[in-house]
Every structure is written in structure tokens, then in C-alpha cells.
Amino acid sequence: LRPKPGATVSMPLHWDEVKPGLTMQQFNIKNAVERARSEGDLFKGVLEKGIDLIKTIEKAKSIFDV
């Protein structure tokens, strides 16, 4: 929750939802629970397995010639 009018909340989105006109006021304490129920856990794939940080750093170094 944020201490702002409208009680907005942080909400993970599908990439196709990120477009012009998107506002934080669209996600609030009145619709957050229903959205989580309908969309499921959008972080599941990210947080479940994780990433190999060393491999990721090495890949970034090779891309940017560091």
C-alpha cells in the first residue's frame, strides 16, 4: 500500500498490459485480490527457479566488452 489517495498497490503485470495510458490508479486495494485470483502468481516463474547470477554476469560482460 502507498500512503496516497486511492490506496494504490504494487501489481505485477503481463508485458502486453504495459502500454500508454496505464496508471497506478488502476490497481488498488479494492481490485488487487480479485486480480491476483484471476491472473495467478505472475512472479512464480521468476522466483521459483531463480537465475545463475555468475552466468548472467559473465554474459553481460561478454556483451558489453567489460
N, CA, C and O atoms as a GROMACS GRO file, in nm:
protein
  264
    1LEU      N    1   0.083  -0.119   0.000
    1LEU     CA    2   0.000   0.000   0.000
    1LEU      C    3   0.087   0.125   0.000
    1LEU      O    4   0.199   0.125   0.051
    2ARG      N    5   0.034   0.228  -0.057
    2ARG     CA    6   0.105   0.355  -0.059
    2ARG      C    7   0.021   0.459   0.016
    2ARG      O    8  -0.102   0.458   0.006
    3PRO      N    9   0.085   0.547   0.088
    3PRO     CA   10   0.010   0.649   0.162
    3PRO      C   11  -0.037   0.760   0.070
    3PRO      O   12   0.000   0.876   0.088
    4LYS      N   13  -0.117   0.726  -0.029
    4LYS     CA   14  -0.168   0.821  -0.127
    4LYS      C   15  -0.318   0.800  -0.143
    4LYS      O   16  -0.368   0.692  -0.116
    5PRO      N   17  -0.387   0.902  -0.187
    5PRO     CA   18  -0.530   0.885  -0.213
    5PRO      C   19  -0.553   0.772  -0.314
    5PRO      O   20  -0.479   0.759  -0.411
    6GLY      N   21  -0.654   0.691  -0.291
    6GLY     CA   22  -0.686   0.582  -0.382
    6GLY      C   23  -0.630   0.449  -0.339
    6GLY      O   24  -0.664   0.347  -0.398
    7ALA      N   25  -0.545   0.447  -0.239
    7ALA     CA   26  -0.486   0.323  -0.186
    7ALA      C   27  -0.430   0.234  -0.296
    7ALA      O   28  -0.466   0.116  -0.306
    8THR      N   29  -0.342   0.290  -0.379
    8THR     CA   30  -0.282   0.212  -0.487
    8THR      C   31  -0.189   0.106  -0.431
    8THR      O   32  -0.137   0.118  -0.320
    9VAL      N   33  -0.170   0.000  -0.509
    9VAL     CA   34  -0.083  -0.111  -0.468
    9VAL      C   35   0.014  -0.144  -0.581
    9VAL      O   36  -0.012  -0.115  -0.697
   10SER      N   37   0.124  -0.205  -0.544
   10SER     CA   38   0.218  -0.255  -0.643
   10SER      C   39   0.160  -0.383  -0.702
   10SER      O   40   0.112  -0.470  -0.629
   11MET      N   41   0.163  -0.395  -0.836
   11MET     CA   42   0.099  -0.508  -0.900
   11MET      C   43   0.182  -0.556  -1.019
   11MET      O   44   0.210  -0.477  -1.109
   12PRO      N   45   0.221  -0.684  -1.021
   12PRO     CA   46   0.292  -0.734  -1.139
   12PRO      C   47   0.196  -0.738  -1.258
   12PRO      O   48   0.077  -0.761  -1.243
   13LEU      N   49   0.252  -0.714  -1.376
   13LEU     CA   50   0.171  -0.708  -1.499
   13LEU      C   51   0.224  -0.805  -1.603
   13LEU      O   52   0.340  -0.843  -1.601
   14HIS      N   53   0.137  -0.842  -1.695
   14HIS     CA   54   0.180  -0.912  -1.816
   14HIS      C   55   0.240  -0.804  -1.907
   14HIS      O   56   0.196  -0.689  -1.903
   15TRP      N   57   0.339  -0.841  -1.989
   15TRP     CA   58   0.402  -0.742  -2.076
   15TRP      C   59   0.302  -0.674  -2.168
   15TRP      O   60   0.317  -0.556  -2.197
   16ASP      N   61   0.200  -0.746  -2.215
   16ASP     CA   62   0.104  -0.684  -2.307
   16ASP      C   63   0.013  -0.583  -2.238
   16ASP      O   64  -0.062  -0.512  -2.305
   17GLU      N   65   0.018  -0.576  -2.106
   17GLU     CA   66  -0.059  -0.475  -2.032
   17GLU      C   67   0.017  -0.343  -2.018
   17GLU      O   68  -0.042  -0.240  -1.985
   18VAL      N   69   0.146  -0.347  -2.043
   18VAL     CA   70   0.229  -0.227  -2.029
   18VAL      C   71   0.219  -0.148  -2.159
   18VAL      O   72   0.281  -0.182  -2.259
   19LYS      N   73   0.139  -0.041  -2.154
   19LYS     CA   74   0.116   0.038  -2.274
   19LYS      C   75   0.075   0.180  -2.234
   19LYS      O   76   0.045   0.205  -2.117
   20PRO      N   77   0.074   0.272  -2.329
   20PRO     CA   78   0.036   0.410  -2.297
   20PRO      C   79  -0.102   0.413  -2.231
   20PRO      O   80  -0.193   0.338  -2.268
   21GLY      N   81  -0.115   0.500  -2.135
   21GLY     CA   82  -0.242   0.514  -2.064
   21GLY      C   83  -0.250   0.436  -1.935
   21GLY      O   84  -0.342   0.455  -1.856
   22LEU      N   85  -0.154   0.347  -1.912
   22LEU     CA   86  -0.151   0.268  -1.788
   22LEU      C   87  -0.120   0.362  -1.672
   22LEU      O   88  -0.025   0.440  -1.678
   23THR      N   89  -0.200   0.354  -1.567
   23THR     CA   90  -0.176   0.438  -1.449
   23THR      C   91  -0.177   0.353  -1.323
   23THR      O   92  -0.239   0.247  -1.318
   24MET      N   93  -0.109   0.402  -1.221
   24MET     CA   94  -0.106   0.327  -1.095
   24MET      C   95  -0.243   0.327  -1.028
   24MET      O   96  -0.269   0.241  -0.944
   25GLN      N   97  -0.329   0.421  -1.062
   25GLN     CA   98  -0.462   0.425  -1.002
   25GLN      C   99  -0.549   0.306  -1.044
   25GLN      O  100  -0.652   0.281  -0.982
   26GLN      N  101  -0.509   0.235  -1.148
   26GLN     CA  102  -0.585   0.118  -1.193
   26GLN      C  103  -0.572   0.000  -1.097
   26GLN      O  104  -0.651  -0.094  -1.105
   27PHE      N  105  -0.476   0.004  -1.008
   27PHE     CA  106  -0.450  -0.108  -0.918
   27PHE      C  107  -0.458  -0.059  -0.774
   27PHE      O  108  -0.374   0.020  -0.730
   28ASN      N  109  -0.559  -0.107  -0.700
   28ASN     CA  110  -0.580  -0.058  -0.564
   28ASN      C  111  -0.629  -0.171  -0.474
   28ASN      O  112  -0.648  -0.284  -0.519
   29ILE      N  113  -0.648  -0.139  -0.348
   29ILE     CA  114  -0.689  -0.242  -0.252
   29ILE      C  115  -0.827  -0.300  -0.283
   29ILE      O  116  -0.862  -0.407  -0.233
   30LYS      N  117  -0.904  -0.230  -0.364
   30LYS     CA  118  -1.038  -0.280  -0.397
   30LYS      C  119  -1.035  -0.387  -0.507
   30LYS      O  120  -1.127  -0.469  -0.514
   31ASN      N  121  -0.931  -0.387  -0.591
   31ASN     CA  122  -0.929  -0.485  -0.701
   31ASN      C  123  -0.806  -0.577  -0.700
   31ASN      O  124  -0.796  -0.666  -0.784
   32ALA      N  125  -0.714  -0.558  -0.608
   32ALA     CA  126  -0.589  -0.635  -0.607
   32ALA      C  127  -0.611  -0.784  -0.582
   32ALA      O  128  -0.550  -0.867  -0.650
   33VAL      N  129  -0.696  -0.819  -0.489
   33VAL     CA  130  -0.716  -0.960  -0.456
   33VAL      C  131  -0.782  -1.033  -0.573
   33VAL      O  132  -0.741  -1.144  -0.608
   34GLU      N  133  -0.883  -0.973  -0.632
   34GLU     CA  134  -0.951  -1.037  -0.746
   34GLU      C  135  -0.856  -1.052  -0.864
   34GLU      O  136  -0.858  -1.154  -0.933
   35ARG      N  137  -0.773  -0.952  -0.888
   35ARG     CA  138  -0.676  -0.962  -0.998
   35ARG      C  139  -0.578  -1.076  -0.972
   35ARG      O  140  -0.548  -1.154  -1.063
   36ALA      N  141  -0.529  -1.087  -0.851
   36ALA     CA  142  -0.437  -1.196  -0.817
   36ALA      C  143  -0.504  -1.332  -0.837
   36ALA      O  144  -0.441  -1.427  -0.883
   37ARG      N  145  -0.631  -1.341  -0.803
   37ARG     CA  146  -0.705  -1.466  -0.825
   37ARG      C  147  -0.718  -1.498  -0.974
   37ARG      O  148  -0.698  -1.611  -1.016
   38SER      N  149  -0.753  -1.398  -1.052
   38SER     CA  150  -0.778  -1.422  -1.195
   38SER      C  151  -0.650  -1.441  -1.276
   38SER      O  152  -0.648  -1.520  -1.371
   39GLU      N  153  -0.543  -1.370  -1.241
   39GLU     CA  154  -0.419  -1.376  -1.319
   39GLU      C  155  -0.319  -1.477  -1.264
   39GLU      O  156  -0.228  -1.519  -1.336
   40GLY      N  157  -0.336  -1.517  -1.139
   40GLY     CA  158  -0.240  -1.609  -1.078
   40GLY      C  159  -0.116  -1.535  -1.032
   40GLY      O  160  -0.110  -1.412  -1.034
   41ASP      N  161  -0.018  -1.610  -0.990
   41ASP     CA  162   0.107  -1.553  -0.938
   41ASP      C  163   0.202  -1.526  -1.053
   41ASP      O  164   0.268  -1.617  -1.102
   42LEU      N  165   0.210  -1.401  -1.097
   42LEU     CA  166   0.295  -1.365  -1.210
   42LEU      C  167   0.443  -1.372  -1.177
   42LEU      O  168   0.527  -1.371  -1.267
   43PHE      N  169   0.478  -1.378  -1.050
   43PHE     CA  170   0.618  -1.391  -1.010
   43PHE      C  171   0.662  -1.537  -0.999
   43PHE      O  172   0.781  -1.563  -0.981
   44LYS      N  173   0.572  -1.630  -1.009
   44LYS     CA  174   0.605  -1.770  -0.984
   44LYS      C  175   0.723  -1.819  -1.068
   44LYS      O  176   0.816  -1.879  -1.015
   45GLY      N  177   0.720  -1.794  -1.196
   45GLY     CA  178   0.828  -1.839  -1.283
   45GLY      C  179   0.961  -1.771  -1.254
   45GLY      O  180   1.067  -1.829  -1.278
   46VAL      N  181   0.955  -1.651  -1.204
   46VAL     CA  182   1.077  -1.575  -1.174
   46VAL      C  183   1.137  -1.618  -1.042
   46VAL      O  184   1.258  -1.639  -1.031
   47LEU      N  185   1.054  -1.630  -0.942
   47LEU     CA  186   1.103  -1.658  -0.807
   47LEU      C  187   1.122  -1.806  -0.778
   47LEU      O  188   1.195  -1.843  -0.686
   48GLU      N  189   1.057  -1.891  -0.856
   48GLU     CA  190   1.062  -2.034  -0.829
   48GLU      C  191   1.201  -2.092  -0.849
   48GLU      O  192   1.260  -2.147  -0.757
   49LYS      N  193   1.253  -2.080  -0.969
   49LYS     CA  194   1.380  -2.141  -1.002
   49LYS      C  195   1.497  -2.047  -0.976
   49LYS      O  196   1.604  -2.090  -0.932
   50GLY      N  197   1.478  -1.921  -1.003
   50GLY     CA  198   1.587  -1.825  -0.988
   50GLY      C  199   1.678  -1.825  -1.110
   50GLY      O  200   1.650  -1.892  -1.210
   51ILE      N  201   1.787  -1.752  -1.101
   51ILE     CA  202   1.883  -1.745  -1.210
   51ILE      C  203   2.022  -1.775  -1.158
   51ILE      O  204   2.048  -1.765  -1.038
   52ASP      N  205   2.111  -1.811  -1.248
   52ASP     CA  206   2.252  -1.830  -1.214
   52ASP      C  207   2.318  -1.694  -1.229
   52ASP      O  208   2.349  -1.652  -1.341
   53LEU      N  209   2.340  -1.625  -1.118
   53LEU     CA  210   2.392  -1.489  -1.121
   53LEU      C  211   2.532  -1.481  -1.182
   53LEU      O  212   2.560  -1.388  -1.256
   54ILE      N  213   2.618  -1.575  -1.152
   54ILE     CA  214   2.754  -1.574  -1.209
   54ILE      C  215   2.746  -1.585  -1.362
   54ILE      O  216   2.814  -1.510  -1.433
   55LYS      N  217   2.666  -1.676  -1.411
   55LYS     CA  218   2.649  -1.693  -1.556
   55LYS      C  219   2.592  -1.566  -1.619
   55LYS      O  220   2.634  -1.526  -1.727
   56THR      N  221   2.498  -1.502  -1.552
   56THR     CA  222   2.438  -1.379  -1.602
   56THR      C  223   2.540  -1.267  -1.609
   56THR      O  224   2.543  -1.192  -1.707
   57ILE      N  225   2.624  -1.254  -1.507
   57ILE     CA  226   2.728  -1.150  -1.505
   57ILE      C  227   2.828  -1.174  -1.618
   57ILE      O  228   2.867  -1.080  -1.687
   58GLU      N  229   2.869  -1.298  -1.636
   58GLU     CA  230   2.964  -1.330  -1.743
   58GLU      C  231   2.904  -1.299  -1.880
   58GLU      O  232   2.974  -1.247  -1.967
   59LYS      N  233   2.778  -1.329  -1.900
   59LYS     CA  234   2.711  -1.300  -2.026
   59LYS      C  235   2.706  -1.149  -2.049
   59LYS      O  236   2.733  -1.102  -2.160
   60ALA      N  237   2.673  -1.072  -1.946
   60ALA     CA  238   2.669  -0.927  -1.957
   60ALA      C  239   2.806  -0.871  -1.991
   60ALA      O  240   2.818  -0.780  -2.073
   61LYS      N  241   2.910  -0.924  -1.928
   61LYS     CA  242   3.047  -0.879  -1.957
   61LYS      C  243   3.082  -0.904  -2.103
   61LYS      O  244   3.143  -0.819  -2.168
   62SER      N  245   3.044  -1.021  -2.155
   62SER     CA  246   3.078  -1.052  -2.294
   62SER      C  247   3.001  -0.962  -2.392
   62SER      O  248   3.054  -0.927  -2.498
   63ILE      N  249   2.881  -0.927  -2.357
   63ILE     CA  250   2.801  -0.840  -2.445
   63ILE      C  251   2.858  -0.698  -2.447
   63ILE      O  252   2.864  -0.636  -2.553
   64PHE      N  253   2.900  -0.649  -2.332
   64PHE     CA  254   2.945  -0.510  -2.321
   64PHE      C  255   3.097  -0.496  -2.322
   64PHE      O  256   3.148  -0.388  -2.293
   65ASP      N  257   3.169  -0.603  -2.355
   65ASP     CA  258   3.316  -0.599  -2.361
   65ASP      C  259   3.379  -0.542  -2.234
   65ASP      O  260   3.466  -0.456  -2.241
   66VAL      N  261   3.335  -0.590  -2.120
   66VAL     CA  262   3.389  -0.544  -1.992
   66VAL      C  263   3.491  -0.642  -1.942
   66VAL      O  264   3.549  -0.623  -1.835
   0.00000   0.00000   0.00000
